[in-house]
Amino acid sequence: MMELIWFEDFLEIASVRNFSAAAAARHISQPAFSRRIRALEAWLGAELLDRSTQPVRLTSVGTMFLPRCQSFVREIYRLRGDCSSVGGSALPVISFASLTSLAVYFFPGWNTALNAQGLDFRASMDTGDYRDSLQSMASGKSDFAIVYDHPDGPPLLEAGHFQSKIVGWERLVLVTGVDADGLPRHGSGPLDAAPLPYLSYAWNDGYLDKLVSLMLTRRRKPLNLQIVFQSSLIEAIKHMAIAGRGVAWLPQLSIQDALDRGQLVQIGDPGLTTSLEIRLFRRQGHRSAESDALWNMLPERPEPGA
């Protein structure tokens, strides 16, 4: 019998392309994760992954299956929310599509603050990468998308069809894991003196990677970064950094717990840190009374730290 978790497992491995990182993100052992992927392939009657390469690659069937799998999982959860809405709660439902890191580390506090201001609603949350989040909003599947943005970064959406407001602030910081003495595993000396193992963002989450490249182009002395791991999943990069596998630029909200526990330390000069906007996007013409109430409650441009 087919299980929804198989589809979610496939989306994880398709994102990180590494069985260990994918299993950790799904909170199961690697052998159990591998068995579930095999079960999905058996149910479909085709192999989805080429396991002969590192990182693993999608087969032609896997490439065809990926967007349909994303749509299927999204719609199943959307259906559950719609059924729940019809069946019970009198609270209005507002749907969001968001980067996973923002859904986990930003949204709960922001939602609580809105509730404290008198806006009471039930939230429905879909998570994915930049493209998934913005497409969900642009297609009308979600009322809003929540993503990072930067004034000097590439434009996220075409002007004129969408509206956005800043709802928070974030910092992209360079970090590394620590050794047994609590000292940085990498980058303890001048960063341009030796090659640095680099935990990079994957191509399908290239926005943050472009911001990193922008910072690096502004330096007079280039860094010798050697990519040892790539992922579109911030959590995967975070845990690889904690494990001491390299240096990484990560949003501070997503790593504050690890910084506080001394599992990660920030390295580098201030020029290797950049501020990010957290933006709420909506499509013009796709509105409800509830989503308008939320939109109108938000200031046009909050102060940093507000």
BELUR-V416618 format. One record per helix or strand of 2 or more residues. SS is the DSSP state (H for helix, E for strand). FROM is the first residue (numbers start at 1). TO is the last residue. If there is no record, write none. Layout:
BEGIN
ss={SS SS}
from={FROM FROM}
to={TO TO}
END
This chain:
BEGIN
ss={H H H E E H E H H E H E E E H E H E H E H E H}
from={4 19 30 49 57 60 93 100 107 122 130 144 162 196 203 225 234 247 252 264 270 274 289}
to={16 25 44 50 58 87 99 105 116 128 138 149 178 201 217 231 242 251 260 266 272 283 297}
END
